[in-house]
């Protein structure tokens, strides 16, 4: 983009220039190809033809949706090119929540790391902690105790339930089903109450740490789980009556924002979005981590890849997560909740009072941290939004040399321009909602 | 995968251990994960081969700045450079993952884009450009993605001074 005239100073200072959607008249064939042809495999020639066919500039209008818009789930900004009510092109502009967490991660020790990463996906914080911890454990080459593995599974599945319930709420809100919003929040609060009982916090738990978990399950945790497991099924049946059997709901979602499996794979889209196309892929089953290979559950797939399938899959996944939680309840082994490796784990509190060495050891671990051997590793888990990966490069010190998180929302957002093409503005809201992006994770 | 097994069989000769290769590229293992080390010239061709072999999805692409850590282990024949681009690919059919590590020299931080083969690399390459200043040749829209357009510098570079960032809103006085 070349500036042809001098902008006023205040505009110049706040201008974001080329990040924006350029008007259709000046879009080069290359960018046209990116918007139209990336997934559909248009040849450059076809893209040029499409460019000639396009409507003239005075019939279209470019509008901003967001960053302050209730349906954009935070600070997502979309530039939409509209012809009447129809979306011709769309470009998501992100970065409004960027706080340099990957850089911060390089300044924190491995023990402090989970406090940082837990703030990425704030609707499912335990998953980022888990991915980070699994990667550090791989670099350290340690195995956490059985009980820690099962506690991690129990807690992440509870978190998946709460995350999907949040989706139910926001999806309802975006589509005007305000009662659904209230129900979703209400049930999520119950799930969060359990997480709070165990971790002490409703969100940003810092519970899963390299070497195990921060604390053992408290007394009476079984009652907490059972209360939730008893409470949810009738409530979910209520959702089913309220939503699935409601013609307006179906009309708003069915056939809207459809995507195929090929397009998902080409764009790197994972999670419920990929499964909604009928592609049978779930890391928990296909590349099991923790002890998911010892658990019976179904991978729910859709068939049309539209907004309704994405909604229905998440509703069904709550049921599957409840199945997993029930099995965790039955199979929860006894034992230690963190590894008894003196290098990684601080001494128990009682020892500090009686032993000088334990005190020094405790102090060293919390100030200097533990050293991780040189190397690099990537570990991926299935978060409620898709494949969540963590790539850590260690230089042998007690802080990561490079910590990168592969955020599913960041990648899934790439599908928006494709999903929105030719849809109505009102459907755009449904589409953003069905992608379920968490902007904290997108911008990191 | 058969390629690896064949190589494993040949490594019997104790005098000179031939470096492992997969798809004609040097292969190492890091914690049981397969890592390929293509050169910049091999990179585009290797991606095409891998895609034809079933690695249909790009999972991740990120940069690493090795400015202060040149001692890392690399297979013989690969010169360590300042930057590295790390690409994660997945093969859904064989449930396999591959990681590519490409060395990028500081003097000429350019890599051909993967966009033509993997449309999903679009945002990831923009992020890597934004954070490290690595240019992806042929990328249709290589602009900053997370930082503001007029930002100076690439924040994840090791020589980027994190201590002294001027206040973003230029009218406001700095608090130092």
Interface residues (C-beta under 8 A of the other chain):
Chain A: X13 X15 X16 X17 X18 X19 X30 X31 X33 X34 X38 X39 X94 X95 X98 X100 X102 X103 X107 X138 X139 X141 X265 X266 X267 X268 X269 X270 X279 X281 X286 X287 X374 X375 X376 X377 X378 X380 X387 X389 X391 X393 X395 X401 X402 X404 X406 X410 X411 X413 X414 X443 X444
Chain B: X30 X31 X33 X56 X57 X58 X59 X60 X62 X64 X65 X68 X69 X71 X72 X73 X86 X88 X92 X95 X97 X99 X115 X118 X119 X120 X121 X122 X123 X124 X127 X131 X140 X141 X143 X144 X145 X146 X147 X148 X149 X150 X155 X156 X162 X170
